[in-house]
């Protein structure tokens, strides 16, 4: 569409609104089931969700608790008094003709979160606010008609609104990913991206660097994967720059993301607040919270990703490894227990193993859920000690680990059963080394090593490992080869 040299003249600015489905048992204002996954259409709906005449809402207090937890994760202040408003618009999946939300007095006030980037850096993104609201239903379009499913109507959400502090597609993806970690670790949401537990509306604008003001923005709606956030931001930025370079205006509008074509398409002109005719909801009393109530809820929260990053700084793990570990809360908790019972070296080794497990079971869009690992922290520590003590090489340790994932056996028992215990008896390995050095096949390698060619040492160690059926300690074998030849 447009080359990178022209793109460098412009700055991308992104603000993201994230809808987070709260992990309550029932809906925000009714007793209907809040989990509509795999349910028949219109099967988990109450008269309140249908908006039948005379039906009055009853606020679900669990949603308030989860909003308070979310506020803690966002480093935000919690409003002592918040209220609900009616946001009017008319669409078949909104039976009341308005959405119950918080326009003027949201429950979560301004905050800020630090976003780690893949290059090892980080950015701070300010949170404008986050508010409680109910979800609408779902429309499925079929040619000349549409079907309405109200299972999702009334589902409790918090909408997290960021400031426009994001300036690249990679930063947008990193922000969405970290928000996912924070909300799932805090227990605010189940985090099932496939079923829309978190959806991102990405506002993008382009302006010449140094212009002193933001460009006209477009909003790409309902993205439910981190990759889509990144790719939609990149495409939309390029599209807007192409318009500006051609002397055309960017239209403020809502756009959709087409995953198949990897493009955005126009949907409708962007509404402003006055178009919704907001008004206070007289049927729902204000939410009044005390300091003690807020403190009690927030003090019961588990550790969040920033805590683990700070604790693991001494492990020397790459940022991509840390991010893989943090995709699963149970894996992060497991590694933390290992660290608290051992040392940095053991934790680093176990962390690398766990990152492989995490990478095998998850995907880049975070649909990992809670990884169920049967291996205990003590078993991981035991396996690490076997490697550190020379009983297992790294390849054998991975083989033992794979067996540990499907059984409750001790790592030493598995290693013995699989005949993987490494030979570290110097006299036994010395005999094999002497045999290798005197083997005609190795004569040239021995001569090359004597002439200063260090690379051939790998070949000679490989011959020792082959003759020992992989049981020789390779470090000890290399030491003895050097001593024998020199």
C-alpha positions as CSV (number, residue, x, y, z in Angstrom):
1,X,0.0,0.0,0.0
2,X,2.7,2.5,0.9
3,X,6.5,2.1,1.5
4,X,8.2,2.3,4.9
5,X,10.2,5.5,4.0
6,X,7.0,7.5,3.7
7,X,5.6,5.8,6.9
8,X,8.5,7.2,8.9
9,X,7.2,10.7,8.3
10,X,4.1,9.9,10.3
11,X,3.4,8.9,13.9
12,X,0.8,6.3,14.8
13,X,-1.2,7.0,17.9
14,X,-3.4,4.3,19.4
15,X,-5.9,4.2,22.2
16,X,-7.6,0.9,23.1
17,X,-11.0,0.2,24.7
18,X,-11.1,-3.4,26.1
19,X,-14.3,-5.1,27.1
20,X,-13.6,-7.7,29.8
21,X,-16.4,-10.3,30.5
22,X,-16.5,-10.8,34.3
23,X,-16.3,-14.3,35.7
24,X,-19.5,-14.2,37.7
25,X,-21.9,-17.1,37.9
26,X,-24.9,-15.0,36.9
27,X,-25.5,-11.9,34.8
28,X,-25.1,-8.3,35.9
29,X,-28.8,-7.6,36.6
30,X,-30.5,-11.0,36.5
31,X,-30.1,-14.6,37.8
32,X,-29.5,-16.1,34.4
33,X,-26.4,-18.2,33.7
34,X,-23.4,-16.0,32.7
35,X,-21.7,-18.7,30.7
36,X,-23.3,-18.9,27.3
37,X,-20.5,-21.0,25.7
38,X,-22.0,-24.0,23.7
39,X,-25.5,-23.2,24.9
40,X,-28.5,-23.2,22.6
41,X,-29.6,-19.7,21.4
42,X,-31.8,-17.8,23.8
43,X,-31.6,-20.5,26.4
44,X,-29.8,-18.6,29.2
45,X,-32.0,-15.5,29.3
46,X,-34.4,-14.2,32.0
47,X,-37.4,-11.8,31.7
48,X,-35.0,-9.1,32.8
49,X,-32.7,-9.8,29.8
50,X,-35.7,-9.9,27.5
51,X,-36.8,-6.5,28.9
52,X,-40.3,-7.6,29.5
53,X,-42.6,-4.8,31.0
54,X,-42.3,-4.4,34.8
55,X,-39.0,-6.3,35.1
56,X,-36.6,-4.5,37.4
57,X,-32.8,-5.1,37.6
58,X,-31.0,-6.3,40.7
59,X,-27.3,-5.5,40.7
60,X,-24.9,-8.5,41.1
61,X,-22.5,-7.7,43.9
62,X,-19.9,-10.2,42.6
63,X,-19.4,-7.9,39.6
64,X,-18.6,-5.1,41.9
65,X,-16.0,-7.2,43.7
66,X,-14.3,-8.2,40.4
67,X,-14.3,-4.5,39.3
68,X,-12.5,-3.6,42.5
69,X,-9.9,-6.3,41.8
70,X,-9.5,-5.0,38.2
71,X,-8.9,-1.6,39.6
72,X,-6.1,-2.9,41.8
73,X,-4.5,-4.6,38.7
74,X,-4.7,-1.3,36.8
75,X,-3.1,0.7,39.6
76,X,-6.3,2.7,39.7
77,X,-8.3,4.4,42.4
78,X,-11.7,3.0,43.1
79,X,-14.6,5.4,43.3
80,X,-16.3,5.5,46.6
81,X,-19.6,6.4,44.8
82,X,-20.4,5.3,41.3
83,X,-23.7,5.3,39.3
84,X,-25.3,3.7,36.3
85,X,-26.6,5.5,33.2
86,X,-28.7,4.5,30.2
87,X,-27.0,4.6,26.7
88,X,-29.8,4.8,24.1
89,X,-29.5,3.1,20.7
90,X,-31.9,0.9,18.8
91,X,-30.7,-2.5,17.5
92,X,-32.4,-5.9,17.4
93,X,-30.0,-7.4,19.9
94,X,-30.8,-4.7,22.6
95,X,-34.4,-5.3,23.7
96,X,-34.6,-2.4,26.1
97,X,-33.5,0.1,23.5
98,X,-30.7,1.2,25.8
99,X,-27.6,-0.3,27.4
100,X,-27.0,0.0,31.1
101,X,-23.5,1.5,31.6
102,X,-21.5,4.0,33.6
103,X,-21.0,7.2,31.6
104,X,-20.6,9.9,34.2
105,X,-19.4,8.2,37.4
106,X,-17.4,5.0,36.6
107,X,-16.3,2.7,39.4
108,X,-12.6,2.6,38.3
109,X,-10.8,5.9,38.0
110,X,-7.5,6.9,36.4
111,X,-4.5,4.5,36.6
112,X,-1.4,3.4,34.7
113,X,0.3,0.1,33.8
114,X,3.8,-0.7,32.6
115,X,3.9,-2.7,29.4
116,X,7.0,-4.9,28.7
117,X,8.0,-5.0,25.1
118,X,9.5,-7.9,23.2
119,X,12.8,-6.0,22.7
120,X,13.3,-5.8,26.4
121,X,12.1,-2.2,26.8
122,X,8.8,-1.0,28.2
123,X,6.2,1.8,28.0
124,X,3.8,3.2,30.5
125,X,0.1,3.4,29.3
126,X,-2.3,5.5,31.3
127,X,-5.8,4.3,32.0
128,X,-8.4,6.9,31.7
129,X,-11.1,4.9,33.5
130,X,-12.9,1.6,33.5
131,X,-16.6,1.2,33.9
132,X,-19.2,-1.5,34.6
133,X,-21.8,-2.2,31.9
134,X,-24.0,-5.0,30.5
135,X,-23.3,-6.6,27.1
136,X,-25.8,-6.7,24.3
137,X,-27.0,-9.8,22.5
138,X,-25.6,-11.2,19.2
139,X,-26.9,-11.0,15.6
140,X,-26.1,-13.6,13.0
141,X,-26.7,-12.5,9.5
142,X,-28.0,-14.9,6.8
143,X,-28.5,-13.2,3.4
144,X,-31.8,-11.4,3.6
145,X,-32.5,-12.0,7.3
146,X,-30.8,-12.0,10.7
147,X,-31.2,-14.1,13.8
148,X,-31.1,-12.7,17.3
149,X,-29.5,-14.6,20.2
150,X,-29.9,-12.9,23.6
151,X,-27.8,-15.4,25.6
152,X,-25.1,-12.7,25.9
153,X,-27.5,-9.9,26.8
154,X,-26.9,-8.7,30.3
155,X,-23.5,-10.3,30.6
156,X,-21.4,-8.2,33.1
157,X,-18.4,-6.3,31.5
158,X,-15.9,-3.8,32.5
159,X,-14.7,-1.5,29.7
160,X,-11.1,-0.4,30.2
161,X,-10.3,2.8,28.4
162,X,-6.7,3.7,27.8
163,X,-5.2,7.1,27.0
164,X,-3.6,7.4,23.5
165,X,-0.1,6.5,24.8
166,X,0.6,3.7,22.2
167,X,2.6,4.5,19.1
168,X,3.2,1.3,17.2
169,X,1.4,-1.9,16.3
170,X,3.9,-3.9,18.4
171,X,3.1,-1.7,21.4
172,X,-0.6,-2.2,20.8
173,X,-0.2,-6.0,20.8
174,X,2.0,-5.8,24.0
175,X,-0.6,-3.7,25.7
176,X,-3.5,-6.1,24.9
177,X,-1.3,-9.1,26.0
178,X,-0.4,-7.5,29.3
179,X,-4.0,-6.5,30.0
180,X,-5.0,-10.2,29.4
181,X,-2.4,-11.3,31.9
182,X,-3.5,-8.8,34.5
183,X,-7.2,-9.5,34.2
184,X,-6.8,-13.3,34.3
185,X,-4.3,-13.3,37.2
186,X,-6.6,-11.1,39.2
187,X,-9.4,-13.5,38.6
188,X,-11.5,-10.9,36.9
189,X,-12.2,-13.0,33.8
190,X,-11.8,-16.5,32.5
191,X,-9.9,-15.0,29.5
192,X,-11.4,-17.2,26.8
193,X,-10.5,-15.1,23.8
194,X,-12.2,-17.4,21.3
195,X,-15.5,-16.9,23.0
196,X,-15.0,-13.1,23.4
197,X,-14.2,-12.9,27.1
198,X,-11.9,-10.1,26.2
199,X,-12.6,-7.9,23.1
200,X,-10.5,-5.0,21.9
201,X,-11.7,-1.8,20.1
202,X,-8.6,-0.2,18.7
203,X,-8.6,3.6,17.9
204,X,-5.9,4.5,15.4
205,X,-4.8,7.9,14.0
206,X,-1.9,9.1,11.8
207,X,-0.3,12.5,11.9
208,X,2.9,14.0,10.5
209,X,5.7,13.9,13.1
210,X,5.9,17.3,14.8
211,X,2.3,18.4,13.7
212,X,1.5,19.1,17.3
213,X,-2.0,17.4,17.2
214,X,-3.5,14.0,16.6
215,X,-5.0,13.0,13.3
216,X,-8.6,12.0,12.8
217,X,-9.1,8.5,14.3
218,X,-10.9,5.4,13.1
219,X,-12.0,2.6,15.5
220,X,-11.6,-1.0,14.6
221,X,-14.1,-3.0,16.6
222,X,-14.3,-6.3,18.3
223,X,-10.8,-7.8,17.9
224,X,-10.4,-10.9,20.0
225,X,-6.7,-11.8,19.5
226,X,-3.4,-10.1,20.1
227,X,-2.3,-10.7,16.5
228,X,-5.4,-9.1,15.2
229,X,-4.8,-6.0,17.4
230,X,-1.3,-5.8,15.9
231,X,-2.2,-6.4,12.3
232,X,-5.3,-4.2,12.3
233,X,-3.3,-1.3,13.8
234,X,-0.6,-1.7,11.2
235,X,-3.0,-2.0,8.3
236,X,-5.1,1.0,9.4
237,X,-2.1,3.2,9.9
238,X,-0.8,2.4,6.4
239,X,-4.3,3.1,5.0
240,X,-4.6,6.4,6.7
241,X,-1.1,7.5,5.7
242,X,-1.9,6.6,2.1
243,X,-5.0,8.8,2.2
244,X,-3.0,11.7,3.7
245,X,-0.3,11.4,1.1
246,X,-2.9,11.5,-1.6
247,X,-4.3,14.7,-0.2
248,X,-7.5,13.1,1.0
249,X,-9.2,13.3,4.5
250,X,-9.4,10.5,7.0
251,X,-13.1,9.9,7.9
252,X,-13.9,9.4,11.6
253,X,-15.7,6.0,11.5
254,X,-16.1,2.6,12.9
255,X,-14.4,-0.2,10.9
256,X,-14.3,-3.9,11.0
257,X,-11.4,-6.3,10.7
258,X,-11.5,-9.0,8.0
259,X,-9.2,-11.8,9.2
260,X,-9.2,-13.5,5.8
261,X,-8.1,-10.5,3.8
262,X,-6.1,-8.9,6.7
263,X,-7.9,-5.5,6.0
264,X,-10.3,-3.2,7.7
265,X,-13.6,-2.3,6.1
266,X,-16.0,0.6,6.8
267,X,-19.0,-0.1,8.9
268,X,-20.6,3.1,10.0
269,X,-19.9,6.7,10.9
270,X,-18.5,7.1,14.5
271,X,-21.1,8.2,17.0
272,X,-20.4,10.9,19.6
273,X,-21.7,10.8,23.2
274,X,-24.6,13.1,22.5
275,X,-25.9,10.7,19.9
276,X,-26.7,8.2,22.7
277,X,-28.7,10.5,24.8
278,X,-27.2,9.4,28.1
279,X,-29.4,9.7,31.2
280,X,-29.1,8.4,34.8
281,X,-30.7,5.0,35.4
282,X,-33.4,5.6,38.0
283,X,-33.9,1.8,38.6
284,X,-30.4,1.2,40.0
285,X,-29.2,2.8,43.2
286,X,-25.7,4.2,43.4
287,X,-22.8,1.9,44.4
288,X,-21.4,3.2,47.7
289,X,-18.1,1.6,48.9
290,X,-16.1,2.0,52.1
291,X,-12.3,2.0,52.4
292,X,-12.5,-1.2,54.5
293,X,-14.6,-2.9,51.9
294,X,-12.2,-2.0,49.1
295,X,-9.2,-2.9,51.1
296,X,-10.5,-6.3,52.1
297,X,-11.2,-7.3,48.5
298,X,-7.9,-6.0,47.1
299,X,-5.8,-7.5,49.9
300,X,-7.0,-11.0,49.0
301,X,-5.7,-10.8,45.5
302,X,-3.0,-13.2,44.2
303,X,0.4,-12.0,42.9
304,X,0.2,-10.3,39.5
305,X,2.7,-10.5,36.6
306,X,4.8,-7.4,37.7
307,X,5.6,-9.2,41.0
308,X,6.9,-12.3,39.2
309,X,9.0,-10.2,36.8
310,X,10.6,-8.5,39.7
311,X,11.2,-11.7,41.6
312,X,12.8,-13.4,38.5
313,X,15.2,-10.7,37.6
314,X,18.2,-12.7,38.9
315,X,17.4,-15.8,36.7
316,X,18.9,-14.3,33.5
317,X,16.0,-15.4,31.5
318,X,15.2,-13.8,28.1
319,X,12.1,-11.6,28.0
320,X,10.4,-14.0,25.6
321,X,10.9,-16.9,28.0
322,X,9.5,-14.8,30.9
323,X,6.5,-13.9,28.7
324,X,5.9,-17.6,27.9
325,X,6.0,-18.5,31.5
326,X,3.5,-15.7,32.4
327,X,0.9,-16.9,29.9
328,X,-0.2,-19.4,32.6
329,X,-0.8,-18.4,36.2
330,X,-0.3,-21.9,37.5
331,X,3.1,-22.1,35.8
332,X,4.2,-18.8,37.2
333,X,3.2,-19.9,40.7
334,X,5.0,-23.2,40.3
335,X,8.3,-21.5,39.3
336,X,8.0,-19.0,42.2
337,X,7.7,-21.9,44.6
338,X,10.8,-23.6,43.0
339,X,12.7,-20.3,43.5
340,X,11.7,-19.9,47.1
341,X,12.8,-23.4,47.9
342,X,16.1,-23.4,45.9
343,X,18.3,-20.8,44.2
344,X,18.6,-18.7,41.0
345,X,20.4,-21.5,39.0
346,X,17.8,-24.1,39.8
347,X,15.0,-21.6,39.1
348,X,16.6,-20.7,35.8
349,X,16.9,-24.3,34.6
350,X,13.3,-25.1,35.7
351,X,12.1,-21.9,34.1
352,X,13.5,-22.9,30.8
353,X,11.8,-26.3,31.0
354,X,8.5,-24.7,32.0
355,X,8.7,-22.2,29.1
356,X,8.9,-25.1,26.7
357,X,5.9,-26.8,28.3
358,X,4.0,-23.5,28.2
359,X,4.9,-22.9,24.6
360,X,3.8,-26.4,23.6
361,X,0.4,-26.1,25.3
362,X,-0.5,-22.5,24.6
363,X,-0.6,-20.2,21.5
364,X,0.6,-16.7,20.8
365,X,-2.9,-15.3,21.5
366,X,-3.0,-16.4,25.1
367,X,-5.7,-19.0,24.8
368,X,-3.8,-21.1,27.3
369,X,-6.1,-21.0,30.3
370,X,-4.7,-22.6,33.4
371,X,-2.1,-25.2,32.4
372,X,-2.6,-28.3,34.4
373,X,0.9,-29.7,35.3
374,X,1.0,-32.7,37.6
375,X,4.7,-32.3,38.4
376,X,5.4,-30.7,41.8
377,X,7.9,-28.1,42.6
378,X,10.0,-30.6,44.6
379,X,10.1,-33.0,41.6
380,X,11.4,-30.2,39.4
381,X,14.0,-29.3,42.0
382,X,15.0,-33.0,42.2
383,X,15.4,-33.2,38.4
384,X,17.5,-30.0,38.4
385,X,19.8,-31.4,41.1
386,X,20.4,-34.5,39.0
387,X,21.5,-32.3,36.1
388,X,23.6,-30.1,38.4
389,X,25.2,-33.2,40.0
390,X,26.2,-34.7,36.6
391,X,23.7,-37.6,36.8
392,X,21.8,-36.5,33.7
393,X,22.7,-34.5,30.7
394,X,20.3,-31.9,29.3
395,X,18.9,-34.3,26.6
396,X,18.2,-37.1,29.1
397,X,16.7,-34.5,31.5
398,X,14.1,-33.5,28.9
399,X,13.3,-37.2,28.4
400,X,12.7,-37.6,32.1
401,X,10.6,-34.5,32.2
402,X,8.3,-35.7,29.4
403,X,7.7,-38.9,31.5
404,X,7.1,-36.8,34.6
405,X,4.4,-34.9,32.9
406,X,2.3,-38.1,32.5
407,X,3.2,-39.9,35.7
408,X,3.7,-39.2,39.4
409,X,7.1,-41.0,39.5
410,X,10.2,-39.5,41.0
411,X,12.7,-38.2,38.4
412,X,15.5,-40.5,39.7
413,X,13.2,-43.6,39.4
414,X,12.4,-42.6,35.8
415,X,16.0,-42.0,34.9
416,X,17.0,-45.5,36.3
417,X,14.1,-47.2,34.5
418,X,15.1,-45.6,31.2
419,X,18.8,-46.3,31.8
420,X,19.6,-42.6,31.5
421,X,21.9,-42.2,34.5
422,X,25.1,-40.5,33.3
423,X,28.5,-42.1,34.0
424,X,30.6,-39.7,35.9
425,X,33.2,-42.2,37.0
426,X,36.5,-40.7,35.7
427,X,38.3,-44.0,35.4
428,X,35.5,-45.6,33.4
429,X,35.2,-42.6,31.0
430,X,39.1,-42.5,30.7
431,X,39.0,-46.0,29.3
432,X,36.5,-45.0,26.7
433,X,38.5,-41.8,25.9
434,X,41.7,-43.8,25.3
435,X,39.7,-46.2,23.0
436,X,38.4,-43.2,21.0
437,X,41.8,-41.5,20.7
438,X,43.5,-44.7,19.5
439,X,40.7,-45.5,17.0
440,X,41.9,-45.0,13.3
441,X,38.6,-43.2,12.5
442,X,39.6,-40.5,14.9
443,X,43.3,-40.2,13.9
444,X,42.7,-37.1,11.7
445,X,40.6,-35.3,14.4
446,X,43.3,-36.0,17.0
447,X,46.0,-34.6,14.7
448,X,43.9,-31.5,13.9
449,X,43.3,-30.9,17.6
450,X,47.0,-31.1,18.3
451,X,47.5,-28.5,15.5
452,X,45.1,-26.1,17.4
453,X,41.8,-26.9,15.7
454,X,39.4,-26.6,18.7
455,X,36.3,-27.4,16.7
456,X,37.1,-31.1,16.3
457,X,36.7,-31.6,20.1
458,X,33.0,-31.9,19.5
459,X,33.5,-34.8,17.1
460,X,35.7,-36.6,19.6
461,X,33.2,-36.1,22.5
462,X,30.5,-37.4,20.2
463,X,32.5,-40.6,19.6
464,X,32.9,-41.0,23.4
465,X,29.1,-40.5,23.8
466,X,28.4,-43.1,21.0
467,X,30.7,-45.7,22.6
468,X,29.2,-45.1,26.0
469,X,25.6,-45.3,24.6
470,X,25.0,-41.7,25.7
471,X,25.8,-42.3,29.3
472,X,29.2,-40.6,29.6
473,X,29.3,-37.1,31.2
474,X,30.2,-35.0,28.2
475,X,32.0,-32.3,30.3
476,X,34.2,-34.9,31.9
477,X,34.8,-36.6,28.6
478,X,36.0,-33.3,27.0
479,X,38.3,-32.7,30.0
480,X,39.9,-36.1,29.7
481,X,40.2,-35.8,25.9
482,X,42.2,-32.6,26.3
483,X,44.4,-34.1,29.0
484,X,45.1,-37.2,27.0
485,X,45.9,-35.5,23.7
486,X,48.0,-32.7,25.1
